[in-house]
Amino acid sequence: MDKDLLYMVPQALIGALFLLSVFPKISEPLRLKFQISAHVVLSLLFSFVAPHFLKPTVGAGYFLWKTQKLGKPERSVIFSRLISAFICLIFRLFAYLHIGGKSAKGLELSNQYLYCVAFTDGLWFFSEVIRMYRTTKTNQDEIEAMVKRTTLWVEGKGTFYIENAFYLDAGLTLAYAIIHISFPQHVLSLILKPDNKLDSHHYLWCRLFGALNLMPAITSMSARFYSPEMQTSYIASRLLSQCTIFLLNIYGHWILTVYSANHITAFMLSGFFTSFLFSAFHRIHKIYFAPEVEEEVYEEHLEPESDKKTD
């Protein structure tokens, strides 16, 4: 078999999983498992085949896995993935046109590049479009969501801290995405050592990294309306993604030694952002679930005494 065709097997696997995740004759729980599997395989390839993939989508698979039993998926989450997939697809196609043109002479792309793009970003975008079309909510679903949200405030569990935390996350990741999409050459030139020669490939990956950051930027804007369980799972997925990025900064700076001294600032900002997400996750979990735990422990403590009195 042609060696180039073997390289396409991972992309074909990911594309097949995305297609199965929207196949109509498959049950909904199984379709969701195929969707989770697609993101898990993608994140594994992102981790071990860095020149061909990116790493931040590791949080997407985790979020899907944690929320698979919480009812219908939120349309804002699907929309965020749809937009990110579309922009990744456009960037890859533009890169193909640019690198294949005379302006990028000397750079080469595999003959199977377009097929790989179609299998990964193309089918990812296609599956999210179908999922967006199929996911509908009734008036009763909306009323139940509003009742649950009102109940939280009546019980004293509502807090503006959670709302502000999500808005801060949305603002920071949106700024992060815009900077990497708009100024990839400036970003890479600033944080990488001068002896690293940059070309269109580097700028493509930098833009794709920014495009993937649009997922949390869009989702966090409406996360304040999610259920407590979904909010907790979402902030956990954000923490997982940011920890991955933080570890990559450590790996690139001290092990690969590709970053310049200017990278220290970006590294510290990444660390502070990770600390913020960890603090937000801890506080959200405490607000929503800590009182329930204490109540259960209190009830268990009282049960033996009441039994004794009955005897």
C-alpha positions, 0 to 999 in steps of 0.5 A: 500500500502507498505510504501516503495512503497509510498517513490518511488512515487516522484522518479517515477514522476521525471522519468516519466517527464524525459521520456515524455521530449523525447517522440517522439509523443509529440510536442517540446514545450510540451517536453520542459515543461516536462523537466522543470517540472522534474527539478522543481520537483527535486529542490523542493524535493532537498529543502524539503527532504534533506536526499534523494536529493541534492539542486544545480540543482535548477539553471538547471530548471531556465535556461531551463525556461528562454531559452525555446524561444531562439531556439535550445538548446546548445549541450554543455549544454545538454552534461554537464547535460549528464555527471553529470547525468552519474557520479551521476548514477555511484556514486549511484551504487558504493555506493550501492555495497560498503554499501551492502558489508562486508566492510560497515557492519551495514549500510543499504539501502532500498530494493527499492534503485536501483529502485529509482536510475533508476527512477531519475539518470537513466532516467535523463541520458537516456533522456539527451542521447536521447536529445543529439542525436536529437539535431543537427544544420545545417550549416545555424544555425552555420553561423547565430550564427557567424554573431550575434557574429561578429555583437556584436563586430562591435557594440562595445558590445563585451568584454573580461570581459564576456569571462574571467568571464565564464572561472573563473566560469568554473575553480572555479566550476571544482576545487570545483567538483574535491575536493568534488569528490576526497576527500569527507572524508577530506572535511567533516572531516575538516568542520564538528564538530568532534562529527558528525559520518561520514559514506558512506552515507555522502561521497556519498552525498558529491561526488554527490554534486561535480558531480552536479558542473560539469554541470556549469564547463562544460557549462561555458567553452563554454558559451562565444559563446552563444547569449547575451540572453542565456548568461544572462539567464545562469549567472542568473541561476548560481547566483540562484544556488550559492545563494542557496548554500550560504543560506545552508551554513548559515543554517547549520552553525548558525541554525543546528550548524553542522559545525566547526570553519574551515567552516568559510573559506569555508563560506567566499569563497562561499560568495565571489563567490556569489558576483562575480556572482552577479557582472558578471550578472549585468555587462553582463546585462548592456553591452548587454541591457542597451544601448538599453533601453537608446535608446528606452527612447531617441526615446520616448522622441523625438517622441512628438516633431516631431509630434508637428512640423508636426502639 
